[in-house]
Amino acid sequence: MAKRRRVFAWSPLRELMKKAGAEIVSRDAVEQLLFYLEERAKKLTASALKLAKHSKRKKITQDDMKLAIEML
């Protein structure tokens, strides 16, 4: 079975988890967090895109993303 290519890098996320206080982090835990972050990013981007289209724009701006984050 082919590995699924991730959008986010595994090692920096694992390091972030350690900085948050986790001394030992399993590969499965990092994979689960990666999956969650990817899905969340997709939903936020879709929401921001709707806001941009409503304003008759193709480009998602920082304000679109801020509003999308506040809405979700």
OpenMM code with the backbone's topology and positions (N, CA, C; nanometers):
from openmm import Vec3, app, unit

residues = "MET ALA LYS ARG ARG ARG VAL PHE ALA TRP SER PRO LEU ARG GLU LEU MET LYS LYS ALA GLY ALA GLU ILE VAL SER ARG ASP ALA VAL GLU GLN LEU LEU PHE TYR LEU GLU GLU ARG ALA LYS LYS LEU THR ALA SER ALA LEU LYS LEU ALA LYS HIS SER LYS ARG LYS LYS ILE THR GLN ASP ASP MET LYS LEU ALA ILE GLU MET LEU".split()
positions = [
    Vec3(0.0850, -0.1181, 0.0000),
    Vec3(0.0000, 0.0000, 0.0000),
    Vec3(0.0894, 0.1242, 0.0000),
    Vec3(0.0585, 0.2193, -0.0852),
    Vec3(0.1371, 0.3420, -0.0958),
    Vec3(0.1069, 0.4346, 0.0215),
    Vec3(0.2133, 0.5025, 0.0674),
    Vec3(0.1940, 0.5982, 0.1761),
    Vec3(0.1230, 0.7215, 0.1234),
    Vec3(0.0382, 0.7768, 0.2064),
    Vec3(-0.0326, 0.8991, 0.1706),
    Vec3(0.0598, 1.0173, 0.1965),
    Vec3(0.0730, 1.1034, 0.0992),
    Vec3(0.1577, 1.2206, 0.1162),
    Vec3(0.0858, 1.3232, 0.2026),
    Vec3(0.1537, 1.3703, 0.3045),
    Vec3(0.0977, 1.4675, 0.3974),
    Vec3(0.1275, 1.6093, 0.3534),
    Vec3(0.0377, 1.6986, 0.3872),
    Vec3(0.0574, 1.8406, 0.3588),
    Vec3(0.1482, 1.9011, 0.4651),
    Vec3(0.1269, 1.8627, 0.5897),
    Vec3(0.2080, 1.9118, 0.7002),
    Vec3(0.3221, 1.8138, 0.7257),
    Vec3(0.4364, 1.8669, 0.7649),
    Vec3(0.5517, 1.7824, 0.7953),
    Vec3(0.5342, 1.7162, 0.9319),
    Vec3(0.5780, 1.5928, 0.9416),
    Vec3(0.5602, 1.5128, 1.0619),
    Vec3(0.6507, 1.5601, 1.1756),
    Vec3(0.7783, 1.5784, 1.1473),
    Vec3(0.8763, 1.6106, 1.2527),
    Vec3(0.8493, 1.7434, 1.3242),
    Vec3(0.8214, 1.8528, 1.2521),
    Vec3(0.7932, 1.9781, 1.3235),
    Vec3(0.6679, 1.9694, 1.4114),
    Vec3(0.5698, 1.8932, 1.3665),
    Vec3(0.4486, 1.8787, 1.4470),
    Vec3(0.4788, 1.7989, 1.5739),
    Vec3(0.5599, 1.6960, 1.5607),
    Vec3(0.6000, 1.6178, 1.6775),
    Vec3(0.6781, 1.7060, 1.7754),
    Vec3(0.7649, 1.7908, 1.7230),
    Vec3(0.8408, 1.8820, 1.8069),
    Vec3(0.7481, 1.9806, 1.8786),
    Vec3(0.6460, 2.0286, 1.8083),
    Vec3(0.5479, 2.1186, 1.8682),
    Vec3(0.4743, 2.0505, 1.9836),
    Vec3(0.4398, 1.9240, 1.9642),
    Vec3(0.3726, 1.8488, 2.0698),
    Vec3(0.4637, 1.8351, 2.1921),
    Vec3(0.5916, 1.8150, 2.1685),
    Vec3(0.6860, 1.8046, 2.2794),
    Vec3(0.6999, 1.9378, 2.3520),
    Vec3(0.7017, 2.0476, 2.2756),
    Vec3(0.7101, 2.1803, 2.3382),
    Vec3(0.5867, 2.2092, 2.4226),
    Vec3(0.4748, 2.1461, 2.3877),
    Vec3(0.3513, 2.1638, 2.4637),
    Vec3(0.3500, 2.0793, 2.5903),
    Vec3(0.4572, 1.9993, 2.6099),
    Vec3(0.4675, 1.9243, 2.7348),
    Vec3(0.4649, 1.7735, 2.7210),
    Vec3(0.4403, 1.7216, 2.6021),
    Vec3(0.4380, 1.5769, 2.5836),
    Vec3(0.5819, 1.5254, 2.5733),
    Vec3(0.6248, 1.4484, 2.6716),
    Vec3(0.7628, 1.3991, 2.6709),
    Vec3(0.7842, 1.2921, 2.5656),
    Vec3(0.6896, 1.2014, 2.5545),
    Vec3(0.6983, 1.0926, 2.4570),
    Vec3(0.5727, 1.0969, 2.3708),
    Vec3(0.5913, 1.0974, 2.2386),
    Vec3(0.4789, 1.1077, 2.1455),
    Vec3(0.4860, 0.9913, 2.0473),
    Vec3(0.3785, 0.9141, 2.0378),
    Vec3(0.3768, 0.8015, 1.9451),
    Vec3(0.3523, 0.8496, 1.8024),
    Vec3(0.3954, 0.7686, 1.7076),
    Vec3(0.3734, 0.7985, 1.5664),
    Vec3(0.2228, 0.8085, 1.5374),
    Vec3(0.1440, 0.7218, 1.5970),
    Vec3(-0.0014, 0.7246, 1.5763),
    Vec3(-0.0641, 0.8538, 1.6261),
    Vec3(-0.0133, 0.9060, 1.7375),
    Vec3(-0.0655, 1.0313, 1.7911),
    Vec3(-0.0375, 1.1465, 1.6952),
    Vec3(0.0832, 1.1493, 1.6400),
    Vec3(0.1183, 1.2542, 1.5443),
    Vec3(0.0335, 1.2401, 1.4188),
    Vec3(0.0152, 1.1182, 1.3707),
    Vec3(-0.0668, 1.0934, 1.2511),
    Vec3(-0.2112, 1.1405, 1.2736),
    Vec3(-0.2646, 1.1136, 1.3919),
    Vec3(-0.4017, 1.1552, 1.4227),
    Vec3(-0.4141, 1.3070, 1.4226),
    Vec3(-0.3167, 1.3756, 1.4813),
    Vec3(-0.3173, 1.5215, 1.4823),
    Vec3(-0.3011, 1.5770, 1.3419),
    Vec3(-0.2150, 1.5143, 1.2610),
    Vec3(-0.1979, 1.5560, 1.1215),
    Vec3(-0.3300, 1.5456, 1.0448),
    Vec3(-0.3997, 1.4343, 1.0633),
    Vec3(-0.5278, 1.4143, 0.9957),
    Vec3(-0.6272, 1.5230, 1.0369),
    Vec3(-0.6349, 1.5513, 1.1666),
    Vec3(-0.7268, 1.6536, 1.2158),
    Vec3(-0.6933, 1.7904, 1.1579),
    Vec3(-0.5656, 1.8271, 1.1598),
    Vec3(-0.5248, 1.9589, 1.1099),
    Vec3(-0.5521, 1.9739, 0.9609),
    Vec3(-0.5285, 1.8683, 0.8844),
    Vec3(-0.5561, 1.8738, 0.7403),
    Vec3(-0.7048, 1.8934, 0.7131),
    Vec3(-0.7876, 1.8182, 0.7840),
    Vec3(-0.9329, 1.8314, 0.7649),
    Vec3(-0.9817, 1.9696, 0.8077),
    Vec3(-0.9307, 2.0176, 0.9181),
    Vec3(-0.9694, 2.1506, 0.9677),
    Vec3(-0.9272, 2.2595, 0.8692),
    Vec3(-0.8062, 2.2469, 0.8150),
    Vec3(-0.7561, 2.3447, 0.7180),
    Vec3(-0.8418, 2.3451, 0.5919),
    Vec3(-0.8854, 2.2286, 0.5482),
    Vec3(-0.9720, 2.2202, 0.4297),
    Vec3(-1.1053, 2.2917, 0.4545),
    Vec3(-1.1629, 2.2688, 0.5717),
    Vec3(-1.2917, 2.3315, 0.6046),
    Vec3(-1.2779, 2.4830, 0.6162),
    Vec3(-1.1710, 2.5285, 0.6805),
    Vec3(-1.1488, 2.6722, 0.6935),
    Vec3(-1.1258, 2.7373, 0.5568),
    Vec3(-1.0512, 2.6715, 0.4719),
    Vec3(-1.0250, 2.7252, 0.3386),
    Vec3(-1.1530, 2.7327, 0.2570),
    Vec3(-1.2360, 2.6304, 0.2654),
    Vec3(-1.3628, 2.6319, 0.1925),
    Vec3(-1.4521, 2.7458, 0.2408),
    Vec3(-1.4547, 2.7674, 0.3710),
    Vec3(-1.5340, 2.8757, 0.4281),
    Vec3(-1.4794, 3.0122, 0.3844),
    Vec3(-1.3482, 3.0271, 0.3874),
    Vec3(-1.2857, 3.1534, 0.3449),
    Vec3(-1.3094, 3.1779, 0.1960),
    Vec3(-1.3093, 3.0721, 0.1172),
    Vec3(-1.3348, 3.0864, -0.0261),
    Vec3(-1.4774, 3.1352, -0.0521),
    Vec3(-1.5726, 3.0868, 0.0252),
    Vec3(-1.7107, 3.1343, 0.0118),
    Vec3(-1.7188, 3.2840, 0.0416),
    Vec3(-1.6464, 3.3265, 0.1438),
    Vec3(-1.6448, 3.4691, 0.1782),
    Vec3(-1.5826, 3.5522, 0.0661),
    Vec3(-1.4760, 3.5043, 0.0078),
    Vec3(-1.4099, 3.5750, -0.1019),
    Vec3(-1.5022, 3.5833, -0.2235),
    Vec3(-1.5674, 3.4712, -0.2559),
    Vec3(-1.6590, 3.4706, -0.3709),
    Vec3(-1.7779, 3.5634, -0.3473),
    Vec3(-1.8240, 3.5699, -0.2238),
    Vec3(-1.9336, 3.6606, -0.1904),
    Vec3(-1.8935, 3.8055, -0.2181),
    Vec3(-1.7653, 3.8345, -0.1977),
    Vec3(-1.7122, 3.9689, -0.2250),
    Vec3(-1.6650, 3.9834, -0.3699),
    Vec3(-1.7013, 3.8849, -0.4529),
    Vec3(-1.6670, 3.8852, -0.5954),
    Vec3(-1.5154, 3.8881, -0.6191),
    Vec3(-1.4449, 3.8086, -0.5376),
    Vec3(-1.3006, 3.7953, -0.5517),
    Vec3(-1.2640, 3.6490, -0.5661),
    Vec3(-1.1492, 3.6232, -0.6306),
    Vec3(-1.0974, 3.4876, -0.6404),
    Vec3(-0.9926, 3.4606, -0.5328),
    Vec3(-0.9266, 3.5659, -0.4893),
    Vec3(-0.8181, 3.5532, -0.3917),
    Vec3(-0.8730, 3.5544, -0.2497),
    Vec3(-0.8274, 3.4583, -0.1698),
    Vec3(-0.8619, 3.4554, -0.0280),
    Vec3(-0.7668, 3.5490, 0.0447),
    Vec3(-0.8218, 3.6412, 0.1200),
    Vec3(-0.7391, 3.7372, 0.1937),
    Vec3(-0.7264, 3.6951, 0.3398),
    Vec3(-0.6400, 3.7659, 0.4101),
    Vec3(-0.6221, 3.7410, 0.5523),
    Vec3(-0.7534, 3.7652, 0.6267),
    Vec3(-0.8278, 3.8673, 0.5874),
    Vec3(-0.9558, 3.8969, 0.6522),
    Vec3(-1.0569, 3.7843, 0.6294),
    Vec3(-1.0559, 3.7256, 0.5091),
    Vec3(-1.1451, 3.6117, 0.4816),
    Vec3(-1.1131, 3.4961, 0.5761),
    Vec3(-0.9851, 3.4698, 0.5915),
    Vec3(-0.9438, 3.3590, 0.6779),
    Vec3(-0.9782, 3.3870, 0.8246),
    Vec3(-0.9581, 3.5120, 0.8686),
    Vec3(-0.9932, 3.5489, 1.0053),
    Vec3(-1.1422, 3.5286, 1.0303),
    Vec3(-1.2242, 3.5728, 0.9355),
    Vec3(-1.3692, 3.5548, 0.9508),
    Vec3(-1.4068, 3.4079, 0.9510),
    Vec3(-1.3454, 3.3292, 0.8656),
    Vec3(-1.3737, 3.1862, 0.8593),
    Vec3(-1.3391, 3.1189, 0.9922),
    Vec3(-1.2281, 3.1591, 1.0517),
    Vec3(-1.1856, 3.1033, 1.1799),
    Vec3(-1.2870, 3.1413, 1.2891),
    Vec3(-1.3325, 3.2649, 1.2872),
    Vec3(-1.4315, 3.3089, 1.3866),
    Vec3(-1.5635, 3.2365, 1.3699),
    Vec3(-1.6013, 3.2075, 1.2453),
    Vec3(-1.7289, 3.1409, 1.2169),
    Vec3(-1.7287, 2.9948, 1.2584),
    Vec3(-1.6157, 2.9280, 1.2446),
    Vec3(-1.6114, 2.7832, 1.2762),
    Vec3(-1.5683, 2.7552, 1.4143),
] * unit.nanometer
topology = app.Topology()
chain = topology.addChain("A")
for resn in residues:
    res = topology.addResidue(resn, chain)
    for name in ("N", "CA", "C"):
        topology.addAtom(name, app.Element.getBySymbol(name[0]), res)
